[in-house]
Amino acid sequence: MQTLSYTKARQNFADLMKSANADHTPFHVTQKSGDDVVIVSKADYDSLQETMYLLSSPANAKRLNESIAELESGSGTERELADA
């Protein structure tokens, strides 16, 4: 994650937006007040929100983690998704 000041971010905002979207680069923008922000693409933000939602249920998180471990160990089966 790149860190830059509010002033630099303001001067290069269009480029930051392009990079956040094209390269999925997050930017940590600092302020003298300490009220920092992070700039990420909408797609990356949506992905983070979905991941947090899926992992918010302990039972669902356990199933997902078990499935990941099964695939990583080579004993899982990949399947095509059915069209809705």
LODO-382347 format. One line per 8 residues: their letters; for each residue x, y, z of N, C-alpha, C. Coordinates in nm, 4 decimals, always signed. Atoms other than C-alpha are relative to their C-alpha. Example, Ala and Ser with C-alpha at 12.3 -4.5 7.8 and 13.67 -1.06 7.14 Angstrom:
as = +0.0890:-0.1190:+0.0000:+1.2300:-0.4500:+0.7800:+0.0900:+0.1200:+0.0000; -0.0820:-0.1190:-0.0060:+1.3670:-0.1060:+0.7140:-0.0770:+0.1090:+0.0730
***
This chain:
mqtlsytk = +0.0848:-0.1166:+0.0000:+0.0000:+0.0000:+0.0000:+0.0897:+0.1233:+0.0000; -0.0758:-0.1241:+0.0075:+0.1383:+0.3358:-0.0985:-0.0589:+0.1032:+0.0962; +0.0430:-0.1047:-0.0919:+0.1243:+0.6202:+0.1530:+0.0367:+0.1348:-0.0589; -0.0267:-0.1342:+0.0471:+0.0923:+0.9817:+0.0512:-0.0819:+0.1009:+0.0792; +0.0674:-0.1057:-0.0750:-0.0135:+1.3118:+0.2008:-0.1294:+0.0404:-0.0701; +0.1249:-0.0520:+0.0552:-0.3540:+1.4695:+0.1511:+0.0287:+0.0930:-0.1174; -0.0344:-0.0956:+0.1058:-0.1902:+1.7434:-0.0577:+0.0390:-0.0721:-0.1282; -0.0416:+0.0775:+0.1181:-0.0232:+1.4922:-0.2931:-0.1192:-0.0739:-0.0610
arqnfadl = +0.1169:+0.0727:+0.0495:-0.3442:+1.2899:-0.3189:-0.0923:+0.0943:-0.0764; +0.0873:-0.0980:+0.0647:-0.5455:+1.6001:-0.4060:+0.0573:+0.0410:-0.1357; -0.0646:-0.0420:+0.1248:-0.2926:+1.7018:-0.6732:-0.0060:-0.1083:-0.1073; -0.0052:+0.1126:+0.0946:-0.2995:+1.3549:-0.8338:-0.1229:-0.0893:+0.0088; +0.1166:+0.0831:-0.0294:-0.6529:+1.2387:-0.7585:-0.0451:-0.0851:-0.1191; +0.0430:+0.0773:+0.1175:-0.7434:+1.1336:-1.1151:+0.0924:-0.1193:-0.0229; -0.0955:+0.1102:+0.0169:-0.4251:+0.9249:-1.1393:-0.0165:-0.1056:+0.1088; +0.0232:+0.0955:-0.1088:-0.4932:+0.7673:-0.7983:-0.1205:-0.0878:-0.0316
mksanadh = +0.1201:+0.0758:+0.0341:-0.8409:+0.6655:-0.9123:+0.0287:-0.1012:-0.1106; -0.0334:+0.0914:+0.1099:-0.7048:+0.5160:-1.2350:+0.0827:-0.1176:+0.0503; -0.0865:+0.1062:-0.0519:-0.4360:+0.3203:-1.0497:-0.0760:-0.0934:+0.0933; +0.0790:+0.0828:-0.0919:-0.6768:+0.2004:-0.7806:-0.0881:-0.0969:-0.0778; +0.0864:+0.0854:+0.0809:-0.9064:+0.0636:-1.0513:+0.0778:-0.0950:-0.0897; -0.0720:+0.0825:+0.0974:-0.6555:-0.0647:-1.3064:+0.0939:-0.1001:+0.0662; -0.1027:+0.0835:-0.0631:-0.3881:-0.2041:-1.0730:-0.0418:-0.0554:+0.1356; +0.0485:+0.0392:-0.1328:-0.5969:-0.2615:-0.7590:+0.0977:+0.0431:+0.1091
tpfhvtqk = -0.0934:-0.0551:-0.0972:-0.3476:-0.0444:-0.5705:-0.0762:+0.0800:+0.1044; +0.0611:-0.0842:-0.1036:-0.4753:+0.0845:-0.2343:+0.0952:+0.1138:+0.0363; -0.0797:-0.1161:-0.0384:-0.3560:+0.4270:-0.1222:-0.0387:+0.0448:+0.1400; +0.0183:-0.0509:-0.1361:-0.3144:+0.5382:+0.2399:+0.0272:+0.1497:-0.0064; -0.0127:-0.1456:+0.0065:-0.3775:+0.9134:+0.2507:+0.0036:+0.0533:+0.1425; -0.0198:-0.0508:-0.1359:-0.2453:+1.0881:+0.5607:-0.0383:+0.1471:+0.0093; +0.0301:-0.1394:-0.0306:-0.3566:+1.4132:+0.7208:+0.0708:+0.0367:+0.1294; -0.0662:-0.0458:-0.1219:-0.1894:+1.6222:+0.9871:-0.0837:-0.0297:+0.1237
sgddvviv = +0.0903:+0.0247:-0.1129:-0.4956:+1.5703:+1.2082:+0.0001:-0.1463:+0.0431; +0.0011:+0.1428:-0.0305:-0.4419:+1.1930:+1.1977:-0.1234:-0.0710:-0.0514; +0.1214:+0.0591:+0.0563:-0.7780:+1.1365:+1.0264:+0.0303:-0.0556:-0.1389; -0.0428:+0.0595:+0.1262:-0.6255:+0.9154:+0.7572:-0.1141:-0.0771:-0.0658; +0.0954:+0.0806:+0.0758:-0.8220:+0.7376:+0.4854:+0.0770:-0.0934:-0.0926; -0.0561:+0.0903:+0.1003:-0.7591:+0.4535:+0.2427:-0.0890:+0.0089:-0.1228; +0.0724:-0.0039:+0.1265:-0.8581:+0.4823:-0.1219:+0.0183:-0.1354:-0.0676; -0.0011:+0.1270:+0.0731:-0.9511:+0.1540:-0.2922:-0.1063:+0.0072:-0.1089
skadydsl = +0.1010:+0.0035:+0.1057:-1.1471:+0.0712:-0.6057:-0.1327:-0.0494:+0.0574; +0.1327:+0.0456:-0.0421:-1.5214:+0.0103:-0.5733:-0.0061:-0.1524:-0.0055; +0.0003:+0.1465:+0.0123:-1.4673:-0.3482:-0.6930:+0.0718:-0.0647:+0.1179; -0.0735:+0.0551:-0.1139:-1.2073:-0.4117:-0.4214:-0.0774:+0.0201:+0.1297; +0.0815:-0.0265:-0.1188:-1.4299:-0.2499:-0.1579:-0.1154:-0.1001:+0.0078; +0.1116:+0.0953:+0.0020:-1.7266:-0.4651:-0.2637:+0.0473:-0.1407:+0.0355; -0.0563:+0.1316:-0.0299:-1.5066:-0.7761:-0.2485:+0.0290:-0.0148:+0.1491; -0.0274:+0.0031:-0.1444:-1.3922:-0.6904:+0.1046:-0.1291:-0.0116:+0.0806
qetmylls = +0.1285:+0.0052:-0.0701:-1.7515:-0.6327:+0.2151:-0.0618:-0.1393:-0.0090; +0.0558:+0.1341:+0.0191:-1.8642:-0.9656:+0.0683:+0.0753:-0.1030:+0.0832; -0.0808:+0.0923:-0.0802:-1.5754:-1.1507:+0.2346:-0.0342:+0.0129:+0.1475; +0.0348:-0.0197:-0.1416:-1.6556:-0.9946:+0.5722:-0.1379:-0.0576:+0.0305; +0.1338:+0.0542:-0.0205:-2.0220:-1.0899:+0.5302:+0.0045:-0.1527:+0.0068; -0.0062:+0.1463:+0.0034:-1.9404:-1.4506:+0.4390:+0.0692:-0.0578:+0.1229; -0.0734:+0.0490:-0.1170:-1.7001:-1.4852:+0.7328:-0.0625:+0.0435:+0.1321; +0.0614:-0.0487:-0.1241:-1.9315:-1.3134:+0.9837:-0.0747:-0.1097:+0.0753
spanakrl = +0.0653:+0.1140:-0.0636:-2.1130:-1.6407:+1.0533:+0.1068:-0.1040:+0.0322; -0.1019:+0.1000:-0.0337:-1.8844:-1.8788:+1.2465:-0.0186:-0.1326:-0.0742; +0.0246:+0.1271:+0.0691:-2.0519:-2.1821:+1.0878:+0.0383:+0.0103:-0.1474; -0.0339:-0.0185:+0.1411:-2.0151:-2.0428:+0.7366:+0.1510:+0.0147:-0.0183; -0.1457:-0.0171:+0.0062:-1.6539:-1.9368:+0.8019:+0.0695:-0.1354:+0.0118; -0.0589:+0.1331:-0.0183:-1.5760:-2.2906:+0.9212:-0.0131:-0.0824:-0.1276; +0.0211:+0.0755:+0.1245:-1.7290:-2.4464:+0.6079:+0.0911:+0.0509:-0.1118; -0.0856:-0.0568:+0.1044:-1.5419:-2.2062:+0.3802:+0.1462:-0.0370:+0.0217
nesiaele = -0.1392:+0.0340:-0.0299:-1.2087:-2.2659:+0.5555:+0.0282:-0.1484:-0.0225; -0.0166:+0.1433:+0.0251:-1.2595:-2.6430:+0.5418:+0.0046:-0.0287:-0.1500; +0.0007:+0.0185:+0.1454:-1.3382:-2.6212:+0.1702:+0.1314:+0.0451:-0.0622; -0.1286:-0.0495:+0.0503:-1.0257:-2.4137:+0.1051:+0.1107:-0.0998:+0.0319; -0.1020:+0.0978:-0.0398:-0.8113:-2.6620:+0.2998:-0.0109:-0.1264:-0.0846; +0.0212:+0.1192:+0.0822:-0.9658:-2.9504:+0.1045:+0.0558:+0.0206:-0.1409; -0.0525:-0.0283:+0.1339:-0.8848:-2.7855:-0.2291:+0.1516:+0.0101:+0.0001; -0.1455:-0.0167:-0.0074:-0.5316:-2.6926:-0.1206:+0.0722:-0.1324:+0.0222
sgsgtere = -0.0628:+0.1304:-0.0231:-0.4620:-3.0504:-0.0107:-0.0113:-0.0907:-0.1226; +0.0143:+0.0783:+0.1224:-0.5635:-3.1748:-0.3548:-0.1128:-0.1002:+0.0031; +0.1069:+0.0992:-0.0084:-0.8612:-3.3772:-0.2364:-0.1370:+0.0575:-0.0357; +0.1270:-0.0621:+0.0378:-1.1284:-3.1331:-0.3509:-0.0340:-0.0272:-0.1453; +0.0470:+0.0172:+0.1367:-1.3314:-3.1483:-0.6688:-0.0514:+0.1335:-0.0511; +0.0499:-0.1229:+0.0611:-1.3804:-2.8479:-0.8949:-0.1174:-0.0344:-0.0887; +0.1201:+0.0216:+0.0801:-1.7194:-2.8188:-1.0601:-0.0351:+0.1280:-0.0720; +0.0495:-0.1159:+0.0731:-1.8725:-2.5892:-1.3175:-0.1215:+0.0551:+0.0741
lada = +0.1174:-0.0612:-0.0601:-2.1251:-2.3413:-1.1853:-0.1186:-0.0161:-0.0940; +0.1206:+0.0134:+0.0802:-2.4791:-2.4009:-1.3041:-0.0501:+0.1388:-0.0381; +0.0584:-0.1274:+0.0415:-2.6375:-2.1211:-1.5054:-0.1319:+0.0200:+0.0719; +0.1245:-0.0302:-0.0726:-2.9176:-1.9482:-1.3206:-0.1128:+0.0263:-0.0952
***
